[in-house]
């Protein structure tokens, strides 16, 4: 117990110190005003002097109360100027707080200091994770892609080997899109993402070849309908990942049918019409969970609808879109 007591600094803050000081200030102010009023009532001092004395006492009381409130004001300014990337609130470490500070203010300052340190540590771990994960996950995927391309060019592989290589390549592309989506969601802010003005039609058309390769060998038809064109300001990679997740999920929900990607004013829809002759796969919608998190993160509302049990529609709205002439 002795060692535990010695480990704590002798910095003890008295609770209620602020209230006691304020009570003393206003008590002295009230006493001075009463004395001044009595002096005026008994003609001990002229009325002008009494009024001047009351004004002086009030100003001194206000200055004293302001001085007592100054630690709270300085703490508020420190919190307002706090940078999330810094390790804490400068000058508000528990051992830097004056012993004359009220216990409530000291507790608030210590709690905010610890909270700031936790936030800074979280930001550092986020940066480390996105940097390490980006390198450690993408490097093996690149090696797998290169190896699959080399195997695909090998003429000695039979038909079964070629199909296996194509499955490896498709799975690698899907893994790349998944890693990209997870890294985007792992970032607390949009820092690190390239923002620019882009036309959504061009981005979707650029992603379609990869989707077609993913659907190779499956009785699913992919169509692109463009009755409108519009532009967005943001990250085209984020938009591409979101569309990829929706299209991939639609293609996984059944063994056959038609997937239609439609670009309408300020909106993109992915519609899947089931073909019952091929049956339904009814796979889990992990990609939809990722798409919903991306839509919430970038404030692109996502709506999911089902019509007659045969047509599933995923609709993304873009409130800040700009029409582009067709």
C-alpha positions in Angstrom: 0.0 0.0 0.0 2.9 2.3 0.7 4.4 1.8 -2.7 1.0 2.4 -4.3 0.6 5.6 -2.4 4.1 6.8 -3.2 3.5 6.2 -6.9 0.8 8.8 -7.1 1.9 12.4 -7.3 1.0 14.8 -4.5 -1.1 16.7 -7.0 -4.5 16.7 -5.2 -7.3 18.8 -6.6 -10.0 20.1 -4.2 -13.5 19.5 -5.4 -15.8 22.5 -5.2 -13.0 25.0 -5.3 -14.6 26.9 -8.2 -18.0 27.1 -6.4 -16.4 28.4 -3.2 -14.5 31.1 -5.0 -17.5 32.2 -6.9 -19.5 32.3 -3.7 -16.8 34.5 -2.1 -16.7 36.8 -5.1 -20.4 37.4 -5.2 -20.7 37.5 -1.4 -18.1 40.4 -1.3 -19.9 42.1 -4.2 -23.2 41.9 -2.4 -21.6 43.2 0.8 -19.9 46.1 -1.0 -23.2 47.1 -2.8 -25.1 47.0 0.6 -22.5 49.2 2.2 -22.6 51.6 -0.7 -26.4 51.8 -0.6 -26.3 52.5 3.2 -23.7 55.2 2.6 -26.0 56.8 0.1 -29.1 56.3 2.3 -27.5 58.1 5.3 -25.9 60.8 3.2 -22.4 59.6 4.1 -21.4 59.8 0.4 -23.0 61.6 -2.6 -25.2 59.6 -4.9 -22.7 59.9 -7.8 -20.0 58.4 -5.7 -22.3 55.5 -4.6 -23.2 54.7 -8.2 -19.5 54.8 -9.2 -18.7 52.5 -6.3 -21.4 50.0 -7.3 -20.1 50.1 -10.9 -16.5 49.6 -9.8 -17.5 46.7 -7.5 -19.5 45.0 -10.3 -16.6 45.4 -12.8 -14.1 43.9 -10.3 -16.5 41.0 -9.6 -16.9 40.3 -13.3 -13.1 40.3 -13.7 -12.6 38.0 -10.8 -15.3 35.6 -12.1 -13.7 35.7 -15.5 -10.4 34.8 -14.0 -11.9 31.8 -12.3 -13.5 30.7 -15.6 -10.3 31.1 -17.6 -9.1 27.4 -17.2 -12.3 26.2 -18.8 -11.9 28.7 -21.6 -8.3 27.7 -22.2 -9.3 24.0 -22.2 -12.1 24.7 -24.8 -9.6 26.6 -27.0 -7.1 23.7 -26.7 -9.9 21.2 -27.7 -11.0 23.4 -30.6 -7.4 23.7 -31.9 -6.6 20.0 -31.4 -5.2 18.1 -34.3 -6.3 14.5 -34.5 -2.9 13.5 -35.8 -1.1 14.9 -32.7 -0.5 12.7 -29.6 -2.5 14.8 -27.2 -3.6 18.2 -25.9 -0.5 20.3 -25.4 -0.2 21.7 -21.9 -3.0 19.6 -20.5 -1.2 16.6 -19.3 -2.3 15.6 -15.7 1.1 16.6 -14.4 1.0 20.1 -16.1 -2.3 21.1 -14.5 -2.1 23.8 -11.8 -2.9 22.6 -8.3 -5.2 25.6 -8.0 -7.5 24.1 -10.7 -10.9 22.8 -9.6 -11.2 19.0 -9.4 -14.0 18.9 -11.9 -11.9 20.9 -14.5 -8.9 18.8 -13.8 -10.9 15.6 -14.3 -12.3 16.9 -17.5 -8.9 17.9 -18.8 -7.3 14.5 -17.9 -10.1 12.6 -19.6 -9.9 14.7 -22.7 -6.1 14.2 -22.7 -6.4 10.4 -22.5 -9.2 10.5 -25.2 -6.9 12.5 -27.5 -4.1 10.0 -27.0 -6.4 7.1 -27.9 -7.7 8.9 -31.0 -4.1 9.6 -32.1 -3.1 6.0 -31.5 -6.1 4.8 -33.5 -5.2 7.0 -36.4 -1.7 5.7 -36.3 -2.9 2.1 -36.3 -5.2 2.9 -39.2 -2.4 4.3 -41.3 -0.2 1.3 -40.5 -2.9 -1.1 -41.3 -3.8 0.4 -44.7 -0.2 0.7 -45.7 0.8 -2.8 -44.6 -2.4 -4.4 -45.8 -2.1 -2.7 -49.2 1.4 -4.0 -49.7 1.1 -7.4 -48.1 -2.1 -8.3 -49.8 -1.6 -6.8 -53.3 1.9 -8.3 -53.7 0.8 -11.9 -53.5 -2.2 -11.2 -55.8 0.2 -9.7 -58.4 2.3 -12.8 -58.3 -0.8 -15.0 -58.7 -1.9 -13.0 -61.7 1.5 -13.1 -63.4 1.7 -16.9 -62.8 -1.8 -17.4 -64.1 -1.0 -15.5 -67.2 2.1 -17.6 -67.8 0.1 -20.8 -67.3 -2.6 -19.6 -69.7 0.1 -19.1 -72.4 1.3 -22.7 -71.9 0.2 -24.7 -74.9 0.8 -28.0 -73.1 -2.2 -27.4 -70.7 -5.3 -29.3 -71.6 -8.9 -28.0 -71.5 -9.3 -28.8 -67.9 -6.1 -27.0 -67.0 -7.2 -23.9 -69.0 -10.5 -23.8 -67.2 -8.7 -24.0 -63.9 -6.4 -21.2 -64.9 -9.4 -19.1 -65.9 -11.0 -19.7 -62.5 -7.8 -18.7 -60.8 -7.7 -15.5 -62.8 -11.4 -14.7 -62.1 -10.9 -15.3 -58.4 -7.8 -13.1 -58.3 -9.7 -10.2 -59.9 -12.5 -10.7 -57.4 -10.0 -10.7 -54.6 -8.4 -7.5 -55.8 -11.8 -5.8 -55.9 -12.6 -7.0 -52.4 -9.2 -5.9 -51.0 -9.7 -2.5 -52.6 -13.2 -2.1 -51.0 -11.9 -3.2 -47.6 -9.0 -0.7 -47.8 -11.3 2.1 -48.8 -13.6 1.3 -45.8 -10.6 1.0 -43.4 -9.7 4.6 -44.0 -11.2 7.0 -41.5 -11.2 9.9 -44.0 -11.0 10.3 -47.7 -7.3 11.1 -47.6 -5.3 9.1 -50.1 -8.1 8.8 -52.6 -7.8 10.7 -55.8 -10.8 12.9 -56.4 -11.6 14.2 -59.8 -14.5 14.9 -62.1 -15.4 11.7 -64.0 -18.3 10.5 -66.1 -19.9 7.4 -64.6 -20.8 5.9 -68.0 -17.1 5.7 -68.9 -16.1 4.1 -65.6 -18.8 1.5 -65.9 -17.9 0.7 -69.5 -14.3 0.3 -68.4 -15.2 -2.2 -65.7 -17.5 -4.4 -67.9 -14.7 -6.4 -69.6 -13.6 -7.7 -66.2 -17.2 -8.6 -65.3 -17.6 -10.4 -68.7 -14.5 -12.5 -68.0 -15.9 -13.3 -64.5 -19.1 -14.6 -66.2 -17.3 -16.6 -68.8 -18.9 -20.1 -69.0 -22.0 -19.1 -67.1 -25.5 -18.7 -68.8 -25.8 -15.0 -67.6 -26.2 -12.1 -70.0 -24.8 -8.7 -69.1 -26.3 -5.6 -70.7 -25.5 -1.9 -70.4 -28.4 0.6 -70.9 -27.4 4.3 -71.1 -30.5 6.5 -71.5 -28.6 9.3 -69.7 -25.0 10.4 -68.9 -23.9 12.3 -65.8 -20.7 13.2 -64.1 -19.6 13.1 -60.4 -16.8 14.7 -58.4 -15.1 12.2 -56.2 -13.0 9.0 -56.5 -13.7 7.0 -59.6 -12.1 4.0 -58.0 -14.6 4.1 -55.1 -17.4 4.3 -57.6 -16.0 1.4 -59.7 -15.7 -0.7 -56.6 -19.3 0.0 -55.6 -20.6 -0.9 -59.0 -18.4 -4.0 -59.1 -19.8 -5.2 -55.8 -23.4 -4.7 -57.0 -22.9 -6.4 -60.3 -21.0 -9.3 -58.8 -23.7 -9.8 -56.2 -26.4 -9.8 -58.9 -24.5 -12.4 -60.9 -24.0 -14.7 -57.9 -27.7 -14.8 -57.0 -28.7 -17.1 -59.8 -27.1 -19.6 -62.2 -28.7 -17.9 -65.2 -30.6 -14.8 -66.3 -29.9 -11.3 -67.4 -28.1 -8.5 -65.5 -28.9 -5.0 -66.8 -26.8 -2.0 -65.7 -28.8 1.2 -66.4 -27.5 4.7 -66.2 -30.3 7.2 -65.5 -30.2 10.9 -64.5 -28.4 11.0 -61.1 -28.9 7.3 -60.6 -27.4 3.9 -61.5 -29.5 0.7 -61.3 -28.4 -3.0 -61.4 -31.3 -5.2 -62.3 -31.2 -9.0 -62.3 -34.0 -10.9 -64.0 -34.0 -14.6 -62.9 -34.1 -17.4 -65.4 -35.8 -20.2 -63.5 -34.7 -22.8 -66.0 -31.2 -22.6 -64.6 -32.2 -22.4 -60.9 -31.2 -20.0 -58.2 -27.9 -20.0 -56.4 -29.1 -17.9 -53.5 -25.6 -17.2 -52.3 -25.0 -14.9 -49.3 -24.8 -11.2 -50.0 -21.4 -10.2 -48.4 -20.8 -7.9 -51.3 -24.1 -6.1 -50.6 -22.9 -5.4 -47.0 -19.7 -3.8 -48.4 -21.7 -1.8 -50.9 -24.0 -0.5 -48.2 -21.1 0.6 -46.1 -19.6 2.4 -49.1 -22.9 4.1 -49.9 -23.2 5.3 -46.3 -19.6 6.4 -46.2 -19.8 8.6 -49.3 -23.5 9.5 -48.9 -24.7 7.7 -52.1 -28.0 6.3 -51.0 -28.5 2.6 -51.9 -31.9 1.1 -52.4 -32.7 -2.7 -52.7 -36.0 -3.8 -54.2 -37.6 -7.1 -55.3 -40.5 -7.3 -57.8 -42.6 -10.5 -58.2 -39.8 -12.5 -56.7 -38.1 -12.7 -60.1 -36.5 -9.3 -60.5 -34.0 -7.8 -58.0 -33.1 -4.1 -58.3 -30.2 -2.3 -56.7 -30.5 1.4 -57.1 -27.7 4.0 -56.3 -28.6 7.7 -56.1 -26.1 10.5 -56.5 -27.5 13.8 -55.1 -24.6 15.9 -56.4 -24.4 14.6 -60.0 -24.0 16.8 -63.0 -25.9 16.0 -66.3 -23.7 15.4 -69.4 -25.2 15.6 -72.9 -25.6 12.2 -74.5 
